[in-house]
Amino acid sequence: MSFFEDELIKKVSVRFRELRGSRQIETISSGQVSTIKRIESGKNIKSGNFIPDSLLEDYSRNLTETFF
């Protein structure tokens, strides 16, 4: 893994924790609790996307409902 990847993963992990705030993980996406924990802890997977599209949709939907 490159330095750039390492730094990007760290920043995304921090941002995901900040976006979730004090909400329970289950309120963002009940079916992807382990994925959210993995992302927030900064662990990458060997293949596939670091953040699944469906999880991005869940975050977007949840945060849109929260702010509007």
Contacts in CASP RR format, 6 or more apart in sequence:
PFRMAT RR
TARGET T0000
AUTHOR 0000-0000-0000
METHOD contacts of the structure
MODEL  1
MSFFEDELIKKVSVRFRELRGSRQIETISSGQVSTIKRIESGKNIKSGNF
IPDSLLEDYSRNLTETFF
1 44 0 8 1.000
5 44 0 8 1.000
9 42 0 8 1.000
9 44 0 8 1.000
9 50 0 8 1.000
10 42 0 8 1.000
12 39 0 8 1.000
12 42 0 8 1.000
12 50 0 8 1.000
12 51 0 8 1.000
13 39 0 8 1.000
13 40 0 8 1.000
13 41 0 8 1.000
13 42 0 8 1.000
16 36 0 8 1.000
16 39 0 8 1.000
16 40 0 8 1.000
16 59 0 8 1.000
17 40 0 8 1.000
19 59 0 8 1.000
19 63 0 8 1.000
20 28 0 8 1.000
20 36 0 8 1.000
20 40 0 8 1.000
23 62 0 8 1.000
25 33 0 8 1.000
25 36 0 8 1.000
25 37 0 8 1.000
26 33 0 8 1.000
27 62 0 8 1.000
28 36 0 8 1.000
28 58 0 8 1.000
28 59 0 8 1.000
28 62 0 8 1.000
29 35 0 8 1.000
29 36 0 8 1.000
29 54 0 8 1.000
29 55 0 8 1.000
29 58 0 8 1.000
29 59 0 8 1.000
29 62 0 8 1.000
32 52 0 8 1.000
32 54 0 8 1.000
32 55 0 8 1.000
32 58 0 8 1.000
35 52 0 8 1.000
35 55 0 8 1.000
36 55 0 8 1.000
38 45 0 8 1.000
39 50 0 8 1.000
39 51 0 8 1.000
39 55 0 8 1.000
44 50 0 8 1.000
END
